[in-house]
Amino acid sequence: MKNNIRILRAEKNLTQGDLADAVGVSRQTINAIEKEKFDPSLPTAFRIARLFGRPVEAVFQYEGE
Amino acid sequence: MGRKPERIRQTRRLAVWTFAWVLSTALVVFGSEFLWNGAAGITLPALLLNLGLGIGMILAHRRLLETFDELERKIQMESMGITLGLTLVVGLAYSMMDITNLIPRDAEISFLVMFMGISYILAVFFNTRRYR
């Protein structure tokens, strides 16, 4: 799953640690999501999208098979 | 969100349960041999205490896992799965080595416990690196 968290984070001037604290996960988890090594759960994806004030599909894009 | 203090608290709880369980294991093994000369009336309650503390340790571990986030939990679960599989395969191979006399002594359960511990540590290390 692709995402543009890094860009949105830069726009808001947030560090990975800030985002991790706001969402309630570890910094390593945010890093793994940004690098697209790990797909977050739906609640975490919605929390991230809500934090950036965007719909979830504007933050995460499913690539399909 | 207060995850760290809770994790520290649960880690300490797990450490206490684990320490108590290890102590009770020593009590059953060495107490039976050196303190009460194998009297079943004392060994059995000591063994029940050991089982109870073991269950407490497992529950404390589960509570610690609940303080982990989804990626950390995934890493732990994958590592435990690999450890379980490896222990089954290597443990049975080790047992067969004993049965077929490929090794000159009896297969010891302590070997398997050490193997499990090392496998788990290595699995957590490599799984954590995968998601970096």
N, CA and C atoms of all chains as a GROMACS GRO file, in nm:
protein
  591
    1MET      N    1   0.085  -0.120   0.000
    1MET     CA    2   0.000   0.000   0.000
    1MET      C    3   0.088   0.125   0.000
    2LYS      N    4   0.060   0.213  -0.096
    2LYS     CA    5   0.139   0.338  -0.104
    2LYS      C    6   0.080   0.442  -0.008
    3ASN      N    7   0.163   0.538   0.032
    3ASN     CA    8   0.111   0.645   0.116
    3ASN      C    9   0.198   0.770   0.099
    4ASN      N   10   0.140   0.883   0.137
    4ASN     CA   11   0.219   1.007   0.128
    4ASN      C   12   0.234   1.072   0.266
    5ILE      N   13   0.255   0.989   0.363
    5ILE     CA   14   0.270   1.038   0.502
    5ILE      C   15   0.391   1.131   0.515
    6ARG      N   16   0.500   1.094   0.448
    6ARG     CA   17   0.622   1.174   0.462
    6ARG      C   18   0.597   1.319   0.417
    7ILE      N   19   0.525   1.333   0.304
    7ILE     CA   20   0.497   1.468   0.251
    7ILE      C   21   0.403   1.543   0.347
    8LEU      N   22   0.298   1.474   0.390
    8LEU     CA   23   0.201   1.538   0.480
    8LEU      C   24   0.267   1.578   0.613
    9ARG      N   25   0.357   1.493   0.656
    9ARG     CA   26   0.429   1.520   0.781
    9ARG      C   27   0.518   1.643   0.767
   10ALA      N   28   0.584   1.651   0.652
   10ALA     CA   29   0.672   1.766   0.626
   10ALA      C   30   0.589   1.895   0.620
   11GLU      N   31   0.471   1.887   0.557
   11GLU     CA   32   0.382   2.005   0.548
   11GLU      C   33   0.344   2.056   0.687
   12LYS      N   34   0.322   1.962   0.777
   12LYS     CA   35   0.281   1.999   0.914
   12LYS      C   36   0.401   2.018   1.007
   13ASN      N   37   0.519   1.998   0.952
   13ASN     CA   38   0.642   2.013   1.030
   13ASN      C   39   0.645   1.920   1.153
   14LEU      N   40   0.606   1.796   1.127
   14LEU     CA   41   0.604   1.696   1.235
   14LEU      C   42   0.719   1.598   1.217
   15THR      N   43   0.779   1.557   1.326
   15THR     CA   44   0.880   1.450   1.318
   15THR      C   45   0.806   1.316   1.324
   16GLN      N   46   0.879   1.209   1.292
   16GLN     CA   47   0.819   1.075   1.304
   16GLN      C   48   0.776   1.050   1.448
   17GLY      N   49   0.857   1.100   1.541
   17GLY     CA   50   0.825   1.082   1.683
   17GLY      C   51   0.698   1.155   1.722
   18ASP      N   52   0.680   1.278   1.670
   18ASP     CA   53   0.558   1.355   1.699
   18ASP      C   54   0.435   1.278   1.650
   19LEU      N   55   0.446   1.231   1.524
   19LEU     CA   56   0.332   1.159   1.465
   19LEU      C   57   0.304   1.030   1.543
   20ALA      N   58   0.413   0.960   1.579
   20ALA     CA   59   0.398   0.836   1.656
   20ALA      C   60   0.325   0.862   1.788
   21ASP      N   61   0.364   0.968   1.858
   21ASP     CA   62   0.300   1.000   1.986
   21ASP      C   63   0.153   1.036   1.966
   22ALA      N   64   0.124   1.112   1.859
   22ALA     CA   65  -0.013   1.155   1.834
   22ALA      C   66  -0.103   1.036   1.797
   23VAL      N   67  -0.046   0.939   1.727
   23VAL     CA   68  -0.126   0.825   1.680
   23VAL      C   69  -0.128   0.712   1.784
   24GLY      N   70  -0.026   0.710   1.870
   24GLY     CA   71  -0.022   0.607   1.974
   24GLY      C   72   0.050   0.480   1.930
   25VAL      N   73   0.151   0.496   1.842
   25VAL     CA   74   0.234   0.383   1.803
   25VAL      C   75   0.380   0.423   1.823
   26SER      N   76   0.472   0.330   1.795
   26SER     CA   77   0.615   0.362   1.813
   26SER      C   78   0.668   0.437   1.690
   27ARG      N   79   0.781   0.504   1.708
   27ARG     CA   80   0.843   0.575   1.595
   27ARG      C   81   0.884   0.476   1.487
   28GLN      N   82   0.928   0.357   1.529
   28GLN     CA   83   0.968   0.254   1.433
   28GLN      C   84   0.850   0.214   1.343
   29THR      N   85   0.731   0.213   1.402
   29THR     CA   86   0.612   0.175   1.324
   29THR      C   87   0.581   0.281   1.219
   30ILE      N   88   0.590   0.409   1.258
   30ILE     CA   89   0.567   0.517   1.160
   30ILE      C   90   0.670   0.508   1.048
   31ASN      N   91   0.795   0.483   1.085
   31ASN     CA   92   0.902   0.470   0.986
   31ASN      C   93   0.873   0.354   0.890
   32ALA      N   94   0.829   0.239   0.944
   32ALA     CA   95   0.800   0.123   0.859
   32ALA      C   96   0.680   0.151   0.768
   33ILE      N   97   0.582   0.226   0.817
   33ILE     CA   98   0.465   0.261   0.733
   33ILE      C   99   0.510   0.355   0.621
   34GLU      N  100   0.588   0.455   0.656
   34GLU     CA  101   0.637   0.552   0.555
   34GLU      C  102   0.717   0.483   0.446
   35LYS      N  103   0.799   0.386   0.487
   35LYS     CA  104   0.883   0.315   0.390
   35LYS      C  105   0.806   0.205   0.317
   36GLU      N  106   0.677   0.194   0.350
   36GLU     CA  107   0.586   0.095   0.289
   36GLU      C  108   0.634  -0.048   0.312
   37LYS      N  109   0.695  -0.068   0.427
   37LYS     CA  110   0.735  -0.204   0.466
   37LYS      C  111   0.627  -0.269   0.551
   38PHE      N  112   0.537  -0.187   0.602
   38PHE     CA  113   0.431  -0.238   0.691
   38PHE      C  114   0.301  -0.162   0.664
   39ASP      N  115   0.194  -0.238   0.643
   39ASP     CA  116   0.062  -0.176   0.623
   39ASP      C  117  -0.007  -0.161   0.758
   40PRO      N  118  -0.050  -0.041   0.792
   40PRO     CA  119  -0.113  -0.023   0.924
   40PRO      C  120  -0.252  -0.086   0.930
   41SER      N  121  -0.301  -0.104   1.051
   41SER     CA  122  -0.438  -0.151   1.068
   41SER      C  123  -0.533  -0.038   1.027
   42LEU      N  124  -0.660  -0.073   1.006
   42LEU     CA  125  -0.758   0.031   0.968
   42LEU      C  126  -0.768   0.142   1.074
   43PRO      N  127  -0.780   0.108   1.204
   43PRO     CA  128  -0.788   0.217   1.303
   43PRO      C  129  -0.667   0.312   1.297
   44THR      N  130  -0.547   0.254   1.282
   44THR     CA  131  -0.427   0.339   1.275
   44THR      C  132  -0.429   0.425   1.148
   45ALA      N  133  -0.469   0.366   1.036
   45ALA     CA  134  -0.476   0.441   0.910
   45ALA      C  135  -0.575   0.557   0.924
   46PHE      N  136  -0.689   0.532   0.987
   46PHE     CA  137  -0.790   0.638   1.005
   46PHE      C  138  -0.739   0.746   1.100
   47ARG      N  139  -0.667   0.704   1.205
   47ARG     CA  140  -0.613   0.802   1.300
   47ARG      C  141  -0.512   0.894   1.231
   48ILE      N  142  -0.426   0.833   1.146
   48ILE     CA  143  -0.326   0.912   1.074
   48ILE      C  144  -0.396   1.011   0.980
   49ALA      N  145  -0.493   0.959   0.905
   49ALA     CA  146  -0.565   1.045   0.809
   49ALA      C  147  -0.636   1.159   0.882
   50ARG      N  148  -0.700   1.128   0.994
   50ARG     CA  149  -0.772   1.230   1.071
   50ARG      C  150  -0.676   1.338   1.122
   51LEU      N  151  -0.558   1.292   1.163
   51LEU     CA  152  -0.458   1.388   1.214
   51LEU      C  153  -0.417   1.489   1.107
   52PHE      N  154  -0.414   1.442   0.981
   52PHE     CA  155  -0.376   1.532   0.872
   52PHE      C  156  -0.499   1.602   0.812
   53GLY      N  157  -0.617   1.571   0.865
   53GLY     CA  158  -0.740   1.634   0.816
   53GLY      C  159  -0.774   1.593   0.674
   54ARG      N  160  -0.740   1.469   0.639
   54ARG     CA  161  -0.767   1.419   0.503
   54ARG      C  162  -0.848   1.290   0.511
   55PRO      N  163  -0.922   1.259   0.402
   55PRO     CA  164  -0.985   1.126   0.399
   55PRO      C  165  -0.877   1.018   0.386
   56VAL      N  166  -0.906   0.901   0.435
   56VAL     CA  167  -0.803   0.795   0.440
   56VAL      C  168  -0.748   0.763   0.302
   57GLU      N  169  -0.835   0.772   0.198
   57GLU     CA  170  -0.788   0.738   0.062
   57GLU      C  171  -0.696   0.847   0.004
   58ALA      N  172  -0.693   0.962   0.069
   58ALA     CA  173  -0.600   1.067   0.024
   58ALA      C  174  -0.460   1.045   0.085
   59VAL      N  175  -0.456   0.964   0.189
   59VAL     CA  176  -0.327   0.936   0.254
   59VAL      C  177  -0.271   0.801   0.208
   60PHE      N  178  -0.360   0.703   0.198
   60PHE     CA  179  -0.318   0.567   0.160
   60PHE      C  180  -0.380   0.530   0.026
   61GLN      N  181  -0.301   0.471  -0.062
   61GLN     CA  182  -0.352   0.426  -0.191
   61GLN      C  183  -0.324   0.277  -0.208
   62TYR      N  184  -0.430   0.202  -0.225
   62TYR     CA  185  -0.415   0.058  -0.243
   62TYR      C  186  -0.371   0.030  -0.386
   63GLU      N  187  -0.265  -0.050  -0.400
   63GLU     CA  188  -0.210  -0.074  -0.534
   63GLU      C  189  -0.272  -0.194  -0.603
   64GLY      N  190  -0.336  -0.283  -0.528
   64GLY     CA  191  -0.395  -0.404  -0.587
   64GLY      C  192  -0.288  -0.502  -0.631
   65GLU      N  193  -0.335  -0.613  -0.700
   65GLU     CA  194  -0.238  -0.716  -0.743
   65GLU      C  195  -0.161  -0.668  -0.866
   66MET      N  196   0.074   0.905   2.498
   66MET     CA  197  -0.045   0.823   2.530
   66MET      C  198  -0.020   0.730   2.648
   67GLY      N  199   0.098   0.747   2.714
   67GLY     CA  200   0.125   0.669   2.834
   67GLY      C  201   0.160   0.524   2.810
   68ARG      N  202   0.210   0.493   2.690
   68ARG     CA  203   0.241   0.354   2.661
   68ARG      C  204   0.369   0.310   2.731
   69LYS      N  205   0.466   0.404   2.738
   69LYS     CA  206   0.597   0.366   2.793
   69LYS      C  207   0.592   0.332   2.942
   70PRO      N  208   0.531   0.419   3.026
   70PRO     CA  209   0.525   0.382   3.169
   70PRO      C  210   0.451   0.251   3.191
   71GLU      N  211   0.346   0.229   3.115
   71GLU     CA  212   0.270   0.104   3.129
   71GLU      C  213   0.354  -0.016   3.086
   72ARG      N  214   0.433   0.004   2.979
   72ARG     CA  215   0.518  -0.105   2.933
   72ARG      C  216   0.625  -0.136   3.037
   73ILE      N  217   0.682  -0.032   3.096
   73ILE     CA  218   0.784  -0.054   3.200
   73ILE      C  219   0.723  -0.130   3.318
   74ARG      N  220   0.600  -0.090   3.354
   74ARG     CA  221   0.531  -0.154   3.466
   74ARG      C  222   0.507  -0.303   3.436
   75GLN      N  223   0.460  -0.330   3.314
   75GLN     CA  224   0.430  -0.469   3.277
   75GLN      C  225   0.558  -0.551   3.260
   76THR      N  226   0.666  -0.486   3.214
   76THR     CA  227   0.794  -0.556   3.202
   76THR      C  228   0.845  -0.596   3.340
   77ARG      N  229   0.829  -0.504   3.436
   77ARG     CA  230   0.872  -0.534   3.574
   77ARG      C  231   0.790  -0.649   3.631
   78ARG      N  232   0.659  -0.645   3.604
   78ARG     CA  233   0.571  -0.752   3.652
   78ARG      C  234   0.614  -0.887   3.595
   79LEU      N  235   0.644  -0.886   3.465
   79LEU     CA  236   0.688  -1.010   3.400
   79LEU      C  237   0.820  -1.058   3.462
   80ALA      N  238   0.910  -0.964   3.490
   80ALA     CA  239   1.039  -1.001   3.550
   80ALA      C  240   1.017  -1.065   3.688
   81VAL      N  241   0.925  -1.009   3.765
   81VAL     CA  242   0.898  -1.063   3.899
   81VAL      C  243   0.839  -1.205   3.888
   82TRP      N  244   0.739  -1.221   3.798
   82TRP     CA  245   0.678  -1.353   3.779
   82TRP      C  246   0.782  -1.455   3.731
   83THR      N  247   0.867  -1.412   3.637
   83THR     CA  248   0.969  -1.502   3.581
   83THR      C  249   1.068  -1.543   3.690
   84PHE      N  250   1.111  -1.446   3.769
   84PHE     CA  251   1.206  -1.474   3.877
   84PHE      C  252   1.144  -1.573   3.977
   85ALA      N  253   1.018  -1.549   4.012
   85ALA     CA  254   0.949  -1.639   4.106
   85ALA      C  255   0.937  -1.780   4.048
   86TRP      N  256   0.907  -1.786   3.919
   86TRP     CA  257   0.893  -1.917   3.853
   86TRP      C  258   1.027  -1.991   3.852
   87VAL      N  259   1.135  -1.920   3.817
   87VAL     CA  260   1.268  -1.983   3.814
   87VAL      C  261   1.305  -2.032   3.954
   88LEU      N  262   1.277  -1.948   4.055
   88LEU     CA  263   1.306  -1.988   4.194
   88LEU      C  264   1.230  -2.113   4.232
   89SER      N  265   1.100  -2.116   4.194
   89SER     CA  266   1.018  -2.232   4.230
   89SER      C  267   1.065  -2.358   4.156
   90THR      N  268   1.118  -2.339   4.034
   90THR     CA  269   1.173  -2.452   3.958
   90THR      C  270   1.294  -2.509   4.033
   91ALA      N  271   1.379  -2.418   4.080
   91ALA     CA  272   1.497  -2.461   4.156
   91ALA      C  273   1.453  -2.529   4.286
   92LEU      N  274   1.348  -2.474   4.346
   92LEU     CA  275   1.297  -2.533   4.472
   92LEU      C  276   1.251  -2.677   4.451
   93VAL      N  277   1.175  -2.700   4.343
   93VAL     CA  278   1.126  -2.836   4.316
   93VAL      C  279   1.243  -2.931   4.294
   94VAL      N  280   1.337  -2.890   4.207
   94VAL     CA  281   1.447  -2.979   4.168
   94VAL      C  282   1.545  -3.002   4.284
   95PHE      N  283   1.597  -2.891   4.340
   95PHE     CA  284   1.700  -2.905   4.444
   95PHE      C  285   1.640  -2.934   4.581
   96GLY      N  286   1.521  -2.876   4.607
   96GLY     CA  287   1.456  -2.901   4.735
   96GLY      C  288   1.424  -3.048   4.752
   97SER      N  289   1.372  -3.108   4.646
   97SER     CA  290   1.338  -3.250   4.651
   97SER      C  291   1.462  -3.335   4.678
   98GLU      N  292   1.575  -3.292   4.623
   98GLU     CA  293   1.697  -3.372   4.638
   98GLU      C  294   1.770  -3.345   4.771
   99PHE      N  295   1.774  -3.215   4.808
   99PHE     CA  296   1.861  -3.180   4.923
   99PHE      C  297   1.785  -3.141   5.050
  100LEU      N  298   1.658  -3.097   5.037
  100LEU     CA  299   1.588  -3.046   5.156
  100LEU      C  300   1.491  -3.146   5.216
  101TRP      N  301   1.409  -3.208   5.134
  101TRP     CA  302   1.307  -3.297   5.191
  101TRP      C  303   1.317  -3.441   5.137
  102ASN      N  304   1.431  -3.474   5.083
  102ASN     CA  305   1.463  -3.613   5.046
  102ASN      C  306   1.356  -3.682   4.960
  103GLY      N  307   1.300  -3.606   4.867
  103GLY     CA  308   1.206  -3.665   4.772
  103GLY      C  309   1.069  -3.699   4.828
  104ALA      N  310   1.032  -3.644   4.944
  104ALA     CA  311   0.900  -3.671   5.000
  104ALA      C  312   0.792  -3.614   4.909
  105ALA      N  313   0.706  -3.704   4.857
  105ALA     CA  314   0.606  -3.662   4.758
  105ALA      C  315   0.508  -3.561   4.817
  106GLY      N  316   0.483  -3.570   4.948
  106GLY     CA  317   0.389  -3.478   5.014
  106GLY      C  318   0.436  -3.333   5.009
  107ILE      N  319   0.565  -3.310   4.990
  107ILE     CA  320   0.618  -3.173   4.978
  107ILE      C  321   0.646  -3.141   4.831
  108THR      N  322   0.692  -3.243   4.758
  108THR     CA  323   0.725  -3.219   4.616
  108THR      C  324   0.601  -3.178   4.537
  109LEU      N  325   0.489  -3.246   4.564
  109LEU     CA  326   0.367  -3.218   4.487
  109LEU      C  327   0.319  -3.074   4.506
  110PRO      N  328   0.305  -3.024   4.632
  110PRO     CA  329   0.266  -2.882   4.647
  110PRO      C  330   0.367  -2.786   4.583
  111ALA      N  331   0.496  -2.821   4.593
  111ALA     CA  332   0.599  -2.734   4.533
  111ALA      C  333   0.583  -2.731   4.382
  112LEU      N  334   0.548  -2.846   4.325
  112LEU     CA  335   0.527  -2.855   4.181
  112LEU      C  336   0.403  -2.775   4.140
  113LEU      N  337   0.297  -2.784   4.223
  113LEU     CA  338   0.175  -2.708   4.194
  113LEU      C  339   0.202  -2.558   4.200
  114LEU      N  340   0.285  -2.519   4.298
  114LEU     CA  341   0.324  -2.378   4.310
  114LEU      C  342   0.400  -2.336   4.184
  115ASN      N  343   0.491  -2.424   4.137
  115ASN     CA  344   0.568  -2.397   4.016
  115ASN      C  345   0.476  -2.379   3.895
  116LEU      N  346   0.375  -2.466   3.884
  116LEU     CA  347   0.280  -2.456   3.772
  116LEU      C  348   0.201  -2.325   3.780
  117GLY      N  349   0.156  -2.292   3.902
  117GLY     CA  350   0.078  -2.168   3.922
  117GLY      C  351   0.160  -2.045   3.884
  118LEU      N  352   0.285  -2.043   3.929
  118LEU     CA  353   0.373  -1.929   3.896
  118LEU      C  354   0.402  -1.925   3.746
  119GLY      N  355   0.412  -2.042   3.685
  119GLY     CA  356   0.434  -2.049   3.539
  119GLY      C  357   0.317  -1.989   3.464
  120ILE      N  358   0.196  -2.021   3.508
  120ILE     CA  359   0.076  -1.964   3.444
  120ILE      C  360   0.071  -1.813   3.465
  121GLY      N  361   0.107  -1.770   3.586
  121GLY     CA  362   0.114  -1.626   3.613
  121GLY      C  363   0.213  -1.557   3.521
  122MET      N  364   0.326  -1.623   3.495
  122MET     CA  365   0.429  -1.566   3.408
  122MET      C  366   0.374  -1.553   3.265
  123ILE      N  367   0.302  -1.655   3.220
  123ILE     CA  368   0.244  -1.650   3.083
  123ILE      C  369   0.144  -1.535   3.073
  124LEU      N  370   0.059  -1.520   3.174
  124LEU     CA  371  -0.041  -1.412   3.172
  124LEU      C  372   0.027  -1.275   3.176
  125ALA      N  373   0.136  -1.266   3.255
  125ALA     CA  374   0.210  -1.139   3.262
  125ALA      C  375   0.271  -1.106   3.126
  126HIS      N  376   0.317  -1.210   3.055
  126HIS     CA  377   0.373  -1.189   2.921
  126HIS      C  378   0.264  -1.140   2.826
  127ARG      N  379   0.145  -1.198   2.838
  127ARG     CA  380   0.033  -1.154   2.752
  127ARG      C  381  -0.001  -1.008   2.780
  128ARG      N  382  -0.001  -0.970   2.908
  128ARG     CA  383  -0.032  -0.830   2.942
  128ARG      C  384   0.077  -0.736   2.886
  129LEU      N  385   0.202  -0.783   2.888
  129LEU     CA  386   0.310  -0.701   2.830
  129LEU      C  387   0.288  -0.684   2.680
  130LEU      N  388   0.248  -0.792   2.612
  130LEU     CA  389   0.225  -0.784   2.467
  130LEU      C  390   0.113  -0.685   2.434
  131GLU      N  391   0.017  -0.672   2.526
  131GLU     CA  392  -0.094  -0.578   2.503
  131GLU      C  393  -0.048  -0.433   2.505
  132THR      N  394   0.069  -0.406   2.561
  132THR     CA  395   0.121  -0.268   2.562
  132THR      C  396   0.197  -0.238   2.432
  133PHE      N  397   0.218  -0.340   2.348
  133PHE     CA  398   0.291  -0.320   2.222
  133PHE      C  399   0.198  -0.265   2.115
  134ASP      N  400   0.252  -0.194   2.018
  134ASP     CA  401   0.167  -0.150   1.908
  134ASP      C  402   0.162  -0.262   1.802
  135GLU      N  403   0.090  -0.236   1.693
  135GLU     CA  404   0.062  -0.344   1.598
  135GLU      C  405   0.187  -0.401   1.531
  136LEU      N  406   0.284  -0.317   1.498
  136LEU     CA  407   0.407  -0.368   1.434
  136LEU      C  408   0.490  -0.447   1.535
  137GLU      N  409   0.502  -0.394   1.656
  137GLU     CA  410   0.580  -0.463   1.758
  137GLU      C  411   0.517  -0.600   1.789
  138ARG      N  412   0.382  -0.602   1.791
  138ARG     CA  413   0.313  -0.728   1.818
  138ARG      C  414   0.335  -0.827   1.704
  139LYS      N  415   0.331  -0.775   1.581
  139LYS     CA  416   0.353  -0.861   1.463
  139LYS      C  417   0.493  -0.922   1.470
  140ILE      N  418   0.593  -0.840   1.506
  140ILE     CA  419   0.731  -0.889   1.517
  140ILE      C  420   0.739  -1.000   1.623
  141GLN      N  421   0.675  -0.974   1.738
  141GLN     CA  422   0.676  -1.073   1.846
  141GLN      C  423   0.607  -1.202   1.803
  142MET      N  424   0.490  -1.189   1.740
  142MET     CA  425   0.413  -1.307   1.699
  142MET      C  426   0.490  -1.389   1.595
  143GLU      N  427   0.549  -1.322   1.497
  143GLU     CA  428   0.628  -1.393   1.395
  143GLU      C  429   0.746  -1.464   1.459
  144SER      N  430   0.810  -1.395   1.554
  144SER     CA  431   0.927  -1.454   1.621
  144SER      C  432   0.886  -1.576   1.703
  145MET      N  433   0.771  -1.565   1.770
  145MET     CA  434   0.724  -1.679   1.850
  145MET      C  435   0.686  -1.796   1.759
  146GLY      N  436   0.627  -1.765   1.643
  146GLY     CA  437   0.590  -1.870   1.548
  146GLY      C  438   0.713  -1.943   1.497
  147ILE      N  439   0.816  -1.867   1.461
  147ILE     CA  440   0.941  -1.927   1.412
  147ILE      C  441   1.004  -2.012   1.522
  148THR      N  442   1.004  -1.957   1.645
  148THR     CA  443   1.063  -2.029   1.759
  148THR      C  444   0.989  -2.161   1.784
  149LEU      N  445   0.855  -2.154   1.780
  149LEU     CA  446   0.775  -2.275   1.803
  149LEU      C  447   0.807  -2.380   1.697
  150GLY      N  448   0.810  -2.338   1.570
  150GLY     CA  449   0.838  -2.432   1.461
  150GLY      C  450   0.977  -2.492   1.472
  151LEU      N  451   1.075  -2.406   1.497
  151LEU     CA  452   1.213  -2.454   1.510
  151LEU      C  453   1.228  -2.551   1.627
  152THR      N  454   1.163  -2.517   1.739
  152THR     CA  455   1.174  -2.602   1.858
  152THR      C  456   1.112  -2.739   1.832
  153LEU      N  457   0.999  -2.740   1.762
  153LEU     CA  458   0.934  -2.867   1.729
  153LEU      C  459   1.026  -2.953   1.642
  154VAL      N  460   1.076  -2.893   1.534
  154VAL     CA  461   1.157  -2.968   1.437
  154VAL      C  462   1.290  -3.010   1.499
  155VAL      N  463   1.361  -2.916   1.560
  155VAL     CA  464   1.493  -2.947   1.616
  155VAL      C  465   1.478  -3.037   1.740
  156GLY      N  466   1.372  -3.012   1.820
  156GLY     CA  467   1.348  -3.093   1.940
  156GLY      C  468   1.324  -3.239   1.904
  157LEU      N  469   1.242  -3.262   1.801
  157LEU     CA  470   1.216  -3.401   1.759
  157LEU      C  471   1.342  -3.465   1.700
  158ALA      N  472   1.417  -3.386   1.622
  158ALA     CA  473   1.542  -3.439   1.564
  158ALA      C  474   1.639  -3.478   1.676
  159TYR      N  475   1.645  -3.392   1.779
  159TYR     CA  476   1.733  -3.417   1.894
  159TYR      C  477   1.689  -3.544   1.967
  160SER      N  478   1.557  -3.559   1.983
  160SER     CA  479   1.503  -3.678   2.050
  160SER      C  480   1.537  -3.804   1.969
  161MET      N  481   1.525  -3.792   1.836
  161MET     CA  482   1.555  -3.908   1.750
  161MET      C  483   1.704  -3.943   1.755
  162MET      N  484   1.787  -3.839   1.772
  162MET     CA  485   1.931  -3.864   1.786
  162MET      C  486   1.959  -3.946   1.910
  163ASP      N  487   1.878  -3.920   2.015
  163ASP     CA  488   1.892  -3.997   2.139
  163ASP      C  489   1.844  -4.141   2.118
  164ILE      N  490   1.723  -4.154   2.058
  164ILE     CA  491   1.663  -4.286   2.036
  164ILE      C  492   1.753  -4.375   1.950
  165THR      N  493   1.811  -4.315   1.845
  165THR     CA  494   1.894  -4.393   1.751
  165THR      C  495   2.041  -4.400   1.794
  166ASN      N  496   2.067  -4.347   1.916
  166ASN     CA  497   2.204  -4.349   1.973
  166ASN      C  498   2.308  -4.274   1.889
  167LEU      N  499   2.262  -4.171   1.820
  167LEU     CA  500   2.358  -4.087   1.746
  167LEU      C  501   2.436  -3.997   1.842
  168ILE      N  502   2.376  -3.973   1.961
  168ILE     CA  503   2.448  -3.897   2.064
  168ILE      C  504   2.473  -3.991   2.182
  169PRO      N  505   2.588  -3.976   2.248
  169PRO     CA  506   2.627  -4.074   2.350
  169PRO      C  507   2.558  -4.054   2.486
  170ARG      N  508   2.462  -3.959   2.495
  170ARG     CA  509   2.394  -3.935   2.624
  170ARG      C  510   2.246  -3.912   2.600
  171ASP      N  511   2.168  -3.901   2.711
  171ASP     CA  512   2.024  -3.877   2.701
  171ASP      C  513   1.998  -3.735   2.652
  172ALA      N  514   1.889  -3.720   2.575
  172ALA     CA  515   1.847  -3.586   2.532
  172ALA      C  516   1.795  -3.511   2.654
  173GLU      N  517   1.844  -3.390   2.675
  173GLU     CA  518   1.806  -3.311   2.792
  173GLU      C  519   1.709  -3.200   2.752
  174ILE      N  520   1.603  -3.182   2.830
  174ILE     CA  521   1.505  -3.077   2.802
  174ILE      C  522   1.568  -2.938   2.814
  175SER      N  523   1.672  -2.929   2.901
  175SER     CA  524   1.737  -2.798   2.920
  175SER      C  525   1.801  -2.749   2.790
  176PHE      N  526   1.846  -2.843   2.707
  176PHE     CA  527   1.903  -2.806   2.577
  176PHE      C  528   1.796  -2.736   2.493
  177LEU      N  529   1.675  -2.793   2.497
  177LEU     CA  530   1.564  -2.739   2.418
  177LEU      C  531   1.526  -2.599   2.466
  178VAL      N  532   1.526  -2.580   2.599
  178VAL     CA  533   1.492  -2.449   2.657
  178VAL      C  534   1.594  -2.344   2.613
  179MET      N  535   1.722  -2.382   2.616
  179MET     CA  536   1.827  -2.289   2.571
  179MET      C  537   1.812  -2.260   2.423
  180PHE      N  538   1.783  -2.365   2.347
  180PHE     CA  539   1.765  -2.348   2.202
  180PHE      C  540   1.649  -2.252   2.173
  181MET      N  541   1.538  -2.270   2.249
  181MET     CA  542   1.422  -2.182   2.232
  181MET      C  543   1.459  -2.036   2.257
  182GLY      N  544   1.531  -2.014   2.366
  182GLY     CA  545   1.569  -1.878   2.404
  182GLY      C  546   1.655  -1.812   2.298
  183ILE      N  547   1.753  -1.887   2.249
  183ILE     CA  548   1.844  -1.831   2.146
  183ILE      C  549   1.767  -1.807   2.016
  184SER      N  550   1.681  -1.904   1.978
  184SER     CA  551   1.602  -1.888   1.855
  184SER      C  552   1.514  -1.764   1.863
  185TYR      N  553   1.450  -1.744   1.978
  185TYR     CA  554   1.358  -1.632   1.996
  185TYR      C  555   1.433  -1.498   1.986
  186ILE      N  556   1.547  -1.490   2.053
  186ILE     CA  557   1.626  -1.366   2.050
  186ILE      C  558   1.669  -1.335   1.905
  187LEU      N  559   1.718  -1.438   1.834
  187LEU     CA  560   1.762  -1.416   1.696
  187LEU      C  561   1.644  -1.379   1.606
  188ALA      N  562   1.530  -1.446   1.627
  188ALA     CA  563   1.412  -1.417   1.543
  188ALA      C  564   1.364  -1.273   1.565
  189VAL      N  565   1.362  -1.228   1.691
  189VAL     CA  566   1.321  -1.088   1.719
  189VAL      C  567   1.421  -0.991   1.655
  190PHE      N  568   1.549  -1.023   1.665
  190PHE     CA  569   1.653  -0.936   1.608
  190PHE      C  570   1.634  -0.921   1.456
  191PHE      N  571   1.621  -1.035   1.387
  191PHE     CA  572   1.612  -1.028   1.241
  191PHE      C  573   1.477  -0.973   1.196
  192ASN      N  574   1.368  -1.005   1.267
  192ASN     CA  575   1.237  -0.950   1.230
  192ASN      C  576   1.232  -0.799   1.251
  193THR      N  577   1.296  -0.752   1.358
  193THR     CA  578   1.299  -0.607   1.383
  193THR      C  579   1.376  -0.537   1.271
  194ARG      N  580   1.486  -0.597   1.227
  194ARG     CA  581   1.566  -0.538   1.118
  194ARG      C  582   1.487  -0.531   0.988
  195ARG      N  583   1.402  -0.630   0.966
  195ARG     CA  584   1.321  -0.634   0.841
  195ARG      C  585   1.236  -0.509   0.824
  196TYR      N  586   1.187  -0.455   0.935
  196TYR     CA  587   1.094  -0.342   0.929
  196TYR      C  588   1.162  -0.209   0.952
  197ARG      N  589   1.293  -0.205   0.953
  197ARG     CA  590   1.364  -0.080   0.976
  197ARG      C  591   1.365   0.007   0.851
   0.00000   0.00000   0.00000
